[in-house]
Amino acid sequence: MDLGVAASIRTKQISGEFIEGRVNQWLEENADTEVIDIKFAASATHEDWATDALIIYRKGN
């Protein structure tokens, strides 16, 4: 895969407790994007927890 010029690469961050549905919704709404990668992360304290997704993509024509 040729990544091309850095200026053509964009990101979308989705945060919250249950993000799977929101990630899928974004992907459906942006079907013309070329997804390069999706990074998932989770964090927790003794009182709270959250998950994050970083979608790295190139917008289609």
Secondary structure, DSSP 8 states (H G I E B T S, - for coil): -----GGGEEEEEEEES--HHHHHHHHHHTTTEEEEEEEEEEEE-SS-EEEEEEEEEEE--
